[in-house]
Amino acid sequence: MQLEGNRFLVTGGGGFIGRYVVRRLRRAGATVRVMELPGRGDMYAGDPGIEVFGGSLTSPDECRGACEGIDGVFHMGVLALNPSGANPRLCIDVNVNGTFNILEAARDAGVKRLVFSSASSVYGDTLEVMDEAHPLNSKHIYGASKIAGEAFVRAFGGMFGLPWVALRYMNVYGPNAGFGLVDSVLKRIASGQSPQINGDGSQSFDFVYVDDVAGATVRAMEADISDEAFNVGSGEEKTVKDVTLALLELTGTGLAPQFRDVQVPMVRRVGSSEKAARLLGWQATVPLAEGLRRVVEEQFHGRAAVE
């Protein structure tokens, strides 16, 4: 689908990744409606190409209003991992029922295409490098809710002809994420505290920079492909210890990490994004060293890094 001249709904468009998606859409000449809870879309005030629609995914009527007059939907609104674990029923209300509400509203409004933001959590814990054929074996309510969301998206495509793509994000990081390893390490450093590492720090992840993730998300809307799920990662596997030490060096502090003798529930989550490269024509472009530099410049030193 062409971006320029079309109108897109971004649910959760005031969130960490959503803000980068909205920015890319506006640069491409699209108009955007952001569906957010009250107060979470205030950063868009003054942009005539962005409409902020206050509403909740748990309300079918508000989802219908959000989808009216929309060409394509980016469904990114979500109750995140930790809050989902703390409140499983709310997780189901937002991530499962909310996804159904958006799909139903999109179908009724004649939306032409939908991109669903899923997560690598659908795979559960595994030592293998995960491609999209890997079993979906999450044992956490958040991962289960994303599996359910993908199933609903697939069903609406099959039953009602709604073209869709699902994206399974790997370990996303970037400035002021508000969650994740990079954010937590920098917050402790900024407060003069040593960053803490559980176990020996050998746990490894596929770290992917937030603007690369936004690029994959927008590309999924543009691409002439449907009924497919894609991993979105950099393929750059690094350990918790590697990332923590890199951040300590970039910030120039004299702190050293503290290793905690606690059980680590997950030791590796790394995915293959070869399918996205082959079918979407997308690859991550920001190496981890450069991405961490950008995060430190903006989040730790308060200077906008060049992107």
N, C-alpha and C positions, 0 to 999 in steps of 0.2 A: 504494500500500500504506500502510495506517495504521502510524504509528510506535509509538504508545503500546501497550504490552502485547505487542509483537512482539520477536523476538530477532534481532539482526543480527551478522554477522561483518564486521569491518573488517580486511582484510589490510593490513599496513603502518600499523596504527593508532597506532603510537608515533612516526610520522614527522611532518614539519612540517605538512602539510595534514591528515593523518589525525587528529591530536590535536584539531583544530577540528571535524572531523566527529563524532568520539566525543563531544565536549562537547555538540554540538547534539542528538545522539541521546539523550543522558542527560536533557537539559532537556525533551525531548519525551516522556519516560516510557518509552523503550525500554530493553531490556537489551542489552548489547554483549559480544561476544567479540572480543578483539583478538589477531590472529595476528602475532607478532613473533619476531625472533631473540632469544635469551636476553639479558636485561638491558635491552632496548629498550622494555619495557612497565612498567618499575618505577614510573613516575609515577602509575599507576592503583591502587597498593596502598592498600587501605582503603576502596575504593568497592565496596559489595556488588553493585552493578548492572553491574560490569565484570569479566569473566573474562579473564585473560591466558593465552593458549595459546601456549606456546613451540614454534615449529616453522619449517620452511623450505619455501618454495614449490617447491623442487626435489625434495621428497619427496612422492610420490603418497599414501603412507599418512598422513603428517602433514596433508596437505590434506584427506583424507577425514575425519580426526578433527576438524579445525577446522570442517567443514561440518555435522557431525551435529547435528540438532535446531535448525537455523538456518532462519529464514523468508526473510531477504534478505541478499545479499552485496554489500559494497562492496569491489571488488578494486582496492586502491590500492598494494599492495606492488610495489616496483620497484627495479631497479638504475638509478641516476640517470644523467644525460647524460654527465658527465665520467668516472665509473668505467666506464660502458659503452664509451666510446671507448678507455679504457686496457686493457680486457679484453673484447673482443668475444665470446669464447666464453662467459664468465660472463654477459654480457648475454643471450645466447640461452637459456642455462640458466634464468635467473631470469625474464626478461620474456616469453619465448615459451613454453618448456616449462612454466614455473611457471603461466602463464595457462591453458594447457591442463589442467594438474593441478587447478587450482581449478574450472574449468568442468566437468570430468569428475566431480569430487567433488560439486559443487553439483547437477548432474543426478541423480546417484545418491542424494543425500540428499533430493531432492524440494524443493529451494529454489525459492521462488516468483518471485524477481526478482533480477537482478544489475545493478549499476551499475559500469561499467568506466572507470577513470581513464586516459584517453589524454592526448595532448599536441599542442600546435600544431606540434611537430617533424614530424608526419606530412606537413605541407605542403611542407617544404623551404624554400628561399630564394626569395622572390618580392617584387616591389614592389607587387603588387596587394593590395587589401583582400580577405582570404580569407573566403568563406562556405563552408558545408559541402559545396558542389558543386565546390569548387576541387580540381584534381588532387592526389593524394597523391604527392609527388615528393621525399621525403626522400633525401638522399645520405649520411646518417650512420646508423651501426648502431643507435643509440638510437631514431631515428625509424622505421627499418625494423622494429624490434622492436614498436613501438606499432602500426604498420600491420598486422603479423602478428597482434597481440593482438586488434585490432578484427575482423580476418577470422575468427579463431576464435570470437569472441563471436557474430558474425553467423551462422556456421555452426551453432553449438549452438542458436541460436534457430530456425533453419530446420529442422534435422534432429530436434531433440528438444523443441521448443516452450518453451525457456527464455526468458522475457521479459527484455529487456536494453535498456540505454541506455548509450551511450559519450559521454564528455565530453572535449573537446579543450581543455585548459587553456592559456590564453595566458601572459603573463609574470607569474607569481605572486610576490608579495612580502609580507613581514610580519615581525614581530619574531623575531629569532634563527632566520632561515630556514636559515642554514648554507650558502647558495649564492646566486648571482645578484648583479646589479649593486648593489642597495641594501645588501645584507649586506656585500659586499666594500668598498664605499666607506666605510661606517661603521666597519668594522674598521681600515681604514687611518687614518681620522681619530682613532679611539680610541688608536692607537699613536703619534700625533703625526706621521704621514706624510701627505703630500699624496696625494689620490686620483689615480689614473692614468686617462687617457682615451685609448683607441686611436683614431688618426686625428683628425678634427676634432670628434668627438662628435655628429655629425648622425644617427647610426644611431637609428632610432626603433622603439618597441615599444608594445604594448597592455598596460599595467600594470594588474593586478587584485589587489585586497587579499585576503589569505588567508581571512578570515572570509566574504567574499562568495563565494569559490570553494567553501567548505564549505557555504554555503547552497544553491548550485546543485546540489551533489552530493547533499545530503539531499533536495532538491526532486525530483531525478530519480528517487529511490526512491518518493516519495509519488505522483508524477504518474501518471495513467491513460494512459500512452503507452508504446509499445515499438518496438523495431526502428529506432531513430533515433540519429544522432550529432549532438552539439551543440557549438558553440564556447562557451567560457566566458571572457569578457573584459569589460572595462569600456567599451571603445570610446574610451577616453581615450589618445590617442597622444601620447607625449612622447619627446624625444630623450635620449640618454645625458648630454649636456651639461646639459640642463634639470634632470634628476634629480640629477646630481652637485652642481650649484650650489644647488639647493633644500636638499639635505642639509647642505651647508656653512653655509648661512644658518641652518637650524634648530638646528644644533649650536653656533653662535656662535663657531666657531674662526676664527682669522686665516689659515687655510691657503688655498691656491689650487690648482686642479687642474693636473696636469702632463699635457701633450699629448704622446703618443708617436707618432712617425712610423712606424707599422706598418700593414700591410695589414689591412683589416677584412673578414672573410669574409661578414658579413651586414649589410645596411644597413636593412632594414625587415621587421618581422613584426607585422602588425596584422590582427585578425580582426573579422568582423561577428558579433555575438551576437543579431541580430534574431530568428533562429529560436527561440532559447531563450526570448526574451521572448514570442513568439507562441504557442508550443506548451507550454512549461513554466510560463509565467507568472513567469519569473525575470528580474531585472535587477540589476546591481551597484548598490550604494547608497553605497559609500564613495569619495568623490573622492580623487584622488591626493594632493592637499595634506593632507587629513585623514589618509589612510593613512600618509603619510611622518611626520606629526607623532606618530602612535601608535608607529611603529617607533622613532623617536628617543627618545621618552619611556621606552620599555621597554628597548630594546637599548643606547642610549647613556647615558641618565641613570639607568637602573635603577629606573624607576618604572612601575607598571602603568598603562597608559592606559585610559581609560574607553571601552568598546565598546558 
